[in-house]
Amino acid sequence: MSRILPELFAAAVRRDGGAPFLTHYDDASGERIELSAVTTANWVAKTANLLVDEYDLETGETVAIGLPPHWLGVVWALSAWSAGAGLTSGTGTLAITGPDVAIRGERETIASALLPLGGRFREPLPDGVHDFGAEVYNHPDLFVPFDPPTPTSPAYDELTHEDLIGTAEPVRDRILVTRTLTDRDGLALLVGVISGGGSIVLCRNLDTSKLERRVADEKVDRVLSQLTEG
């Protein structure tokens, strides 16, 4: 078993990179996107390069993610870990936010319009807020950190990479969830899916009248109803 999170995800990509890894629905907008582990890894590499090259993120610094349940939250978490940074539930060196710009970082704030395929904002952003969709595509889909994380590097608040991997229960099923995957419980679930070879159907603004059909269409093994949207 890998002892750091980027290695754990890289092993999942090698194991079954073309299979569905993360399928995201937004029933308010009608969006559906399906990401394989390989496609997720490409997004992660581009985003990690953005963090390091544009925002000078360094090993040991922190990233706060203030997004609703969304596939980009997973990308940001994996990208921060790849760059050697930790995630925080408080104020981070960098803040990742949605169109409402609900949080601000100590040094930089990056916002996503949460449009399909990570699209850019259609209107100007407040001063000091960067547009993820306008910047990420300029970066390569291969990332090699200058200072790779170690098992004792920060992963989330007081948890190290080794802590998070060691406490996450492997998930081998295809699961449906409706909550963020970037707080402590959500990250433990995400890491469990990566380590166990499972996959996720992540639903935002779930229309419960569509649940039964979605479970059938997506071949869902379990609905984690105890994980409510956050």
C-alpha positions as CSV (number, residue, x, y, z in Angstrom):
1,M,0.0,0.0,0.0
2,S,1.3,3.5,-0.9
3,R,2.0,5.7,2.0
4,I,1.4,9.1,0.3
5,L,-1.8,10.2,-1.4
6,P,-0.3,11.1,-4.9
7,E,1.3,7.6,-5.1
8,L,-2.0,6.0,-4.0
9,F,-3.9,7.8,-6.8
10,A,-1.1,7.0,-9.3
11,A,-1.5,3.3,-8.5
12,A,-5.3,3.6,-9.1
13,V,-4.6,5.1,-12.5
14,R,-2.2,2.3,-13.4
15,R,-4.6,-0.3,-12.1
16,D,-7.7,0.6,-14.1
17,G,-7.2,4.1,-15.6
18,G,-9.9,3.9,-18.2
19,A,-12.8,2.9,-16.0
20,P,-15.2,5.4,-14.6
21,F,-13.8,6.9,-11.4
22,L,-16.0,10.0,-10.7
23,T,-19.4,10.7,-12.3
24,H,-20.9,14.1,-11.4
25,Y,-24.5,15.2,-11.7
26,D,-26.0,18.6,-11.0
27,D,-29.8,18.3,-11.3
28,A,-30.3,22.0,-11.1
29,S,-28.2,22.7,-14.3
30,G,-28.7,19.3,-15.9
31,E,-24.9,18.7,-16.1
32,R,-23.4,15.3,-16.2
33,I,-19.7,14.6,-16.5
34,E,-17.9,11.3,-16.2
35,L,-14.2,11.2,-15.4
36,S,-12.0,8.2,-15.7
37,A,-8.9,8.0,-13.4
38,V,-6.7,8.9,-16.3
39,T,-8.9,12.0,-17.2
40,T,-8.9,13.0,-13.5
41,A,-5.1,12.6,-13.4
42,N,-4.8,15.0,-16.4
43,W,-6.9,17.6,-14.6
44,V,-4.9,17.1,-11.4
45,A,-1.6,17.6,-13.2
46,K,-2.8,20.8,-14.9
47,T,-4.2,22.2,-11.7
48,A,-1.0,21.3,-9.7
49,N,1.1,23.1,-12.3
50,L,-1.2,26.1,-12.0
51,L,-0.8,26.1,-8.2
52,V,3.0,25.9,-8.3
53,D,3.7,28.0,-11.4
54,E,1.1,30.8,-11.0
55,Y,0.5,30.9,-7.3
56,D,3.9,29.8,-5.9
57,L,2.3,27.2,-3.7
58,E,5.0,25.5,-1.6
59,T,5.3,22.3,0.3
60,G,3.7,22.6,3.7
61,E,1.4,25.5,2.8
62,T,-2.4,25.0,3.0
63,V,-5.3,25.1,0.6
64,A,-8.9,25.8,1.8
65,I,-11.6,24.4,-0.5
66,G,-15.0,26.1,-0.3
67,L,-16.9,24.4,-3.0
68,P,-20.3,22.6,-3.0
69,P,-20.4,18.9,-3.9
70,H,-18.5,19.0,-7.3
71,W,-16.0,17.0,-9.3
72,L,-13.6,20.0,-9.2
73,G,-13.3,19.6,-5.4
74,V,-11.8,16.2,-5.9
75,V,-9.4,17.6,-8.5
76,W,-8.3,20.4,-6.1
77,A,-7.7,18.0,-3.2
78,L,-5.6,15.7,-5.3
79,S,-3.7,18.7,-6.8
80,A,-2.9,20.2,-3.5
81,W,-1.5,16.9,-2.2
82,S,0.5,16.5,-5.4
83,A,2.1,19.8,-4.8
84,G,3.0,18.9,-1.2
85,A,0.4,21.2,0.4
86,G,-2.2,20.2,3.0
87,L,-5.9,20.9,3.0
88,T,-7.5,22.9,5.9
89,S,-10.9,23.6,7.3
90,G,-9.8,27.1,8.3
91,T,-8.2,29.9,6.3
92,G,-5.6,28.6,3.9
93,T,-2.6,30.2,2.1
94,L,-4.8,29.7,-1.0
95,A,-8.6,29.5,-1.1
96,I,-10.5,27.7,-3.8
97,T,-14.1,29.0,-4.1
98,G,-17.1,28.9,-6.3
99,P,-18.9,31.7,-8.1
100,D,-20.1,33.2,-4.8
101,V,-16.5,33.8,-3.7
102,A,-17.5,32.7,-0.2
103,I,-14.0,32.3,1.2
104,R,-10.7,34.2,0.7
105,G,-7.1,33.0,1.0
106,E,-4.3,34.6,2.9
107,R,-2.3,35.1,-0.3
108,E,-4.5,34.1,-3.3
109,T,-8.1,33.3,-4.1
110,I,-9.1,31.1,-7.1
111,A,-12.7,30.9,-8.1
112,S,-14.5,28.4,-10.4
113,A,-17.7,29.3,-12.3
114,L,-18.7,25.6,-11.8
115,L,-19.7,25.5,-15.5
116,P,-19.4,22.3,-17.6
117,L,-15.8,21.3,-18.3
118,G,-14.5,23.8,-15.8
119,G,-15.5,26.8,-18.0
120,R,-14.5,30.3,-17.3
121,F,-16.6,33.1,-15.8
122,R,-18.7,35.1,-18.2
123,E,-18.6,38.3,-16.1
124,P,-15.6,40.0,-14.4
125,L,-14.6,38.7,-11.0
126,P,-13.9,40.9,-7.9
127,D,-10.4,42.4,-7.6
128,G,-7.9,39.9,-6.4
129,V,-9.9,36.8,-7.4
130,H,-8.5,34.6,-10.2
131,D,-10.6,32.7,-12.7
132,F,-9.6,29.0,-12.7
133,G,-11.3,28.3,-16.0
134,A,-9.4,31.0,-17.8
135,E,-6.0,29.8,-16.5
136,V,-5.9,26.1,-16.1
137,Y,-5.9,25.1,-19.7
138,N,-2.5,26.8,-20.3
139,H,-0.7,24.3,-18.1
140,P,0.7,20.9,-19.0
141,D,-1.0,17.6,-18.0
142,L,2.2,16.2,-16.5
143,F,3.3,17.3,-13.0
144,V,6.5,16.5,-11.2
145,P,6.8,18.2,-7.8
146,F,10.1,19.9,-6.8
147,D,9.8,18.6,-3.3
148,P,7.6,15.5,-3.2
149,P,5.3,15.0,-0.2
150,T,6.2,12.4,2.4
151,P,4.0,10.2,4.6
152,T,4.3,12.8,7.4
153,S,3.4,15.7,5.1
154,P,0.1,17.5,6.0
155,A,-3.0,16.1,4.4
156,Y,-5.9,17.6,6.2
157,D,-5.6,19.8,9.4
158,E,-3.7,17.5,11.9
159,L,-3.9,14.5,9.6
160,T,-0.8,13.3,7.7
161,H,-0.9,11.4,4.4
162,E,-0.2,8.2,6.4
163,D,-3.0,9.0,8.9
164,L,-5.6,9.5,6.2
165,I,-4.6,6.4,4.2
166,G,-4.4,4.3,7.4
167,T,-7.9,5.3,8.7
168,A,-9.8,5.2,5.3
169,E,-11.8,2.1,4.8
170,P,-11.3,0.6,1.3
171,V,-14.4,1.0,-0.9
172,R,-14.7,-1.5,-3.7
173,D,-18.3,-0.6,-4.7
174,R,-19.7,2.0,-7.0
175,I,-21.3,4.4,-4.5
176,L,-23.7,7.4,-4.8
177,V,-23.2,10.4,-2.5
178,T,-24.7,13.8,-2.3
179,R,-22.2,15.7,-0.1
180,T,-18.8,17.4,-0.4
181,L,-15.8,15.1,-0.6
182,T,-13.4,17.8,0.7
183,D,-14.1,17.8,4.4
184,R,-12.6,15.3,6.8
185,D,-15.3,12.6,6.3
186,G,-15.6,13.2,2.6
187,L,-11.8,12.9,2.1
188,A,-11.7,9.6,4.1
189,L,-14.4,8.3,1.7
190,L,-12.5,9.6,-1.3
191,V,-9.3,7.9,-0.2
192,G,-11.1,4.7,0.6
193,V,-12.5,4.6,-3.0
194,I,-9.1,5.3,-4.5
195,S,-7.4,2.6,-2.3
196,G,-10.2,0.0,-2.8
197,G,-10.7,0.5,-6.5
198,G,-14.3,1.7,-6.2
199,S,-16.0,4.6,-8.0
200,I,-18.2,7.5,-7.1
201,V,-21.5,9.0,-8.5
202,L,-21.5,12.5,-6.9
203,C,-24.9,14.3,-7.1
204,R,-25.4,17.9,-6.4
205,N,-28.9,19.3,-6.0
206,L,-30.3,15.8,-6.3
207,D,-33.8,15.5,-7.6
208,T,-34.9,12.6,-5.4
209,S,-37.6,11.6,-8.0
210,K,-34.6,10.6,-10.2
211,L,-32.8,8.6,-7.6
212,E,-34.1,5.1,-8.5
213,R,-33.5,5.5,-12.2
214,R,-30.0,6.9,-11.6
215,V,-29.0,4.0,-9.4
216,A,-30.1,1.7,-12.2
217,D,-28.5,3.7,-15.0
218,E,-25.2,4.2,-13.2
219,K,-25.1,0.6,-11.8
220,V,-24.7,1.9,-8.3
221,D,-24.1,-0.7,-5.6
222,R,-24.8,1.6,-2.6
223,V,-26.4,4.9,-1.9
224,L,-24.7,6.5,1.1
225,S,-27.8,8.4,2.3
226,Q,-26.1,9.1,5.7
227,L,-23.8,11.5,3.8
228,T,-26.0,14.5,3.3
229,E,-25.1,17.4,1.1
230,G,-22.7,19.9,2.6
